[in-house]
Amino acid sequence: MIAALMILVVLAGVPPLTADQQEQLRRDDPAGQFEGPALRPLLENVLGWEPDELDSTGVVEPDYDALSTEPVASRGELCLIEGRFAGRARRFSLSQTGRWGGALTEWVLVVRDKPEQVAVIYFVDPENKLTAPHAGASVRVPARFYKVWTDTDQHGQPTDYLTFIARSPLHAASGKAPTRLGSALPLLLGVLVLALIYVFVLRLSRATSRRCRSAPNTAKSAGDAMLSDLPDTPLPDDPAEALERLATRQRDL
């Protein structure tokens, strides 16, 4: 039955499941226990994938509702998972050790919003070299469906999770999310520039006022605007108000 549900066009760099591996996938796998009989054949198969040769040719987005209702029949199905990184990445220890190491790297992706659906991806990452993207980053990853795993959510409530076994993502924005300081940097630079302009204009105004007071008193023709006539009152401390005050004085000349 699983053969009828397998994707016929195999991903480049992904070997097909052997007959023995497909037979092992048909065994009962307890929903409340992560490590079941079907895990080992999937780990062995995924370990043989060539990360540098992966591409999404012939692989389609899975039917998540069908996976939830017929998990045993869909086990081992080759899928292209696309979603947003939920911000949860951890090393998941295994009791079944082998060439895949003693732990898998777990990512949680939000694959649907209404209703909300998440996919839990377990990467065969023996050397723990996989770099998690920042929360909300777009992720595309080829993976084989494993099982519906019943576990508790962050509120302690029993929840069914769709789990997948993978080798590496095709696309994921790596690194950390921008810090608050980084996102506020343009605003800080703007304030700094405004403050520098304020200090420059303030010093220029005071220097001009001193020169005008020290100059000899000469006759003035009607309509002449002299800087010495400007009221010698201190400018406001707020840069914006100070610039507006200077502009008003200039217009009144």
ZAMARGU-4260 file (C-alpha; in steps of 0.2 Angstrom, whole numbers, plus 5000, padded with zeros to 4 digits):
<rodrens>
0) 5000/5000/5000 | 5014/5012/5004 | 5021/5009/4987 | 5006/5016/4979 | 5007/5032/4990
5) 5026/5034/4987 | 5031/5049/4975 | 5036/5041/4959 | 5049/5054/4954 | 5063/5052/4966
10) 5072/5068/4972 | 5089/5070/4965 | 5102/5064/4978 | 5089/5054/4987 | 5090/5035/4986
15) 5073/5026/4986 | 5067/5015/5001 | 5073/4997/4999 | 5060/4983/5000 | 5067/4978/5018
20) 5065/4996/5024 | 5047/4997/5017 | 5043/4981/5026 | 5049/4988/5042 | 5039/5004/5040
25) 5023/4994/5040 | 5026/4988/5058 | 5015/4996/5072 | 5023/5012/5079 | 5016/5018/5096
30) 5009/5036/5094 | 5015/5041/5112 | 5033/5034/5110 | 5044/5043/5098 | 5057/5029/5094
35) 5048/5015/5086 | 5052/5001/5074 | 5050/5013/5059 | 5063/5025/5065 | 5078/5015/5061
40) 5074/5012/5042 | 5071/5030/5039 | 5087/5036/5048 | 5097/5023/5037 | 5088/5030/5021
45) 5090/5048/5025 | 5108/5046/5030 | 5112/5041/5012 | 5105/5057/5005 | 5118/5069/4997
50) 5114/5086/5004 | 5124/5095/4990 | 5113/5086/4977 | 5096/5089/4984 | 5083/5098/4974
55) 5064/5098/4974 | 5060/5091/4957 | 5045/5080/4957 | 5041/5082/4975 | 5025/5091/4981
60) 5018/5098/4997 | 5010/5084/5007 | 4992/5083/5011 | 4993/5086/5030 | 4975/5081/5033
65) 4978/5064/5025 | 4994/5061/5035 | 4985/5064/5051 | 4971/5052/5046 | 4981/5038/5038
70) 4999/5039/5046 | 5004/5021/5044 | 4999/5021/5025 | 5009/5037/5022 | 5024/5032/5032
75) 5040/5035/5022 | 5031/5046/5010 | 5044/5059/5002 | 5037/5077/5005 | 5043/5094/5002
80) 5039/5104/5018 | 5037/5123/5016 | 5034/5134/5031 | 5040/5147/5043 | 5052/5143/5057
85) 5043/5143/5073 | 5059/5148/5083 | 5061/5131/5091 | 5077/5121/5088 | 5085/5108/5100
90) 5095/5092/5100 | 5084/5077/5103 | 5093/5063/5111 | 5090/5045/5104 | 5092/5028/5113
95) 5095/5020/5096 | 5112/5026/5091 | 5121/5022/5075 | 5129/5031/5060 | 5117/5045/5063
100) 5124/5048/5080 | 5116/5049/5097 | 5104/5064/5093 | 5094/5073/5080 | 5092/5091/5077
105) 5073/5096/5079 | 5065/5111/5070 | 5047/5116/5071 | 5039/5124/5056 | 5022/5132/5054
110) 5015/5125/5038 | 4997/5131/5039 | 4988/5146/5048 | 4970/5142/5046 | 4968/5130/5055
115) 4986/5131/5062 | 4997/5116/5058 | 5015/5113/5062 | 5027/5100/5056 | 5041/5094/5067
120) 5057/5090/5057 | 5071/5079/5063 | 5087/5081/5054 | 5100/5068/5053 | 5114/5079/5059
125) 5128/5068/5067 | 5140/5083/5070 | 5127/5095/5075 | 5132/5108/5061 | 5115/5113/5056
130) 5112/5132/5059 | 5094/5137/5064 | 5086/5151/5055 | 5078/5166/5065 | 5060/5164/5070
135) 5048/5167/5055 | 5061/5163/5042 | 5055/5154/5027 | 5061/5136/5026 | 5059/5123/5012
140) 5065/5105/5016 | 5063/5088/5008 | 5059/5075/5021 | 5051/5058/5023 | 5035/5057/5034
145) 5038/5047/5050 | 5023/5046/5061 | 5010/5056/5071 | 5018/5058/5088 | 5006/5061/5103
150) 5015/5073/5115 | 5011/5088/5126 | 5012/5105/5120 | 5019/5121/5129 | 5004/5122/5140
155) 5005/5103/5145 | 4990/5098/5134 | 4991/5082/5124 | 4994/5086/5106 | 4997/5076/5090
160) 5012/5081/5080 | 5016/5076/5062 | 5035/5071/5062 | 5047/5070/5047 | 5065/5064/5045
165) 5076/5074/5034 | 5095/5077/5030 | 5096/5096/5027 | 5085/5111/5021 | 5085/5117/5003
170) 5082/5135/5009 | 5083/5143/5026 | 5088/5160/5032 | 5103/5156/5043 | 5109/5167/5058
175) 5100/5176/5071 | 5086/5189/5070 | 5090/5207/5071 | 5093/5214/5088 | 5082/5228/5095
180) 5098/5239/5094 | 5100/5235/5076 | 5082/5238/5071 | 5083/5255/5080 | 5099/5260/5073
185) 5092/5271/5059 | 5081/5281/5072 | 5097/5283/5083 | 5107/5290/5069 | 5093/5302/5064
190) 5092/5309/5082 | 5111/5311/5082 | 5111/5321/5066 | 5098/5332/5072 | 5107/5335/5088
195) 5123/5339/5078 | 5113/5352/5068 | 5106/5360/5083 | 5123/5362/5091 | 5130/5369/5075
200) 5116/5382/5073 | 5116/5387/5091 | 5135/5390/5091 | 5133/5400/5075 | 5119/5410/5082
205) 5129/5415/5098 | 5145/5419/5088 | 5135/5431/5076 | 5126/5439/5091 | 5143/5443/5099
210) 5150/5450/5083 | 5135/5461/5081 | 5135/5468/5098 | 5154/5473/5097 | 5152/5482/5080
215) 5150/5501/5080 | 5133/5508/5080 | 5129/5515/5062 | 5114/5522/5054 | 5102/5510/5047
220) 5091/5512/5032 | 5073/5507/5032 | 5070/5489/5028 | 5088/5484/5033 | 5089/5468/5043
225) 5103/5467/5055 | 5107/5452/5065 | 5110/5463/5080 | 5092/5467/5081 | 5088/5448/5084
230) 5082/5446/5102 | 5096/5439/5113 | 5085/5425/5121 | 5091/5407/5123 | 5085/5394/5111
235) 5074/5380/5117 | 5083/5364/5122 | 5073/5353/5110 | 5082/5353/5093 | 5066/5354/5083
240) 5059/5369/5092 | 5076/5377/5091 | 5076/5376/5072 | 5059/5382/5071 | 5063/5397/5082
245) 5078/5402/5071 | 5067/5400/5055 | 5054/5411/5062 | 5067/5425/5067 | 5073/5424/5049
250) 5056/5427/5042 | 5053/5442/5053 | 5068/5451/5047
</rodrens>
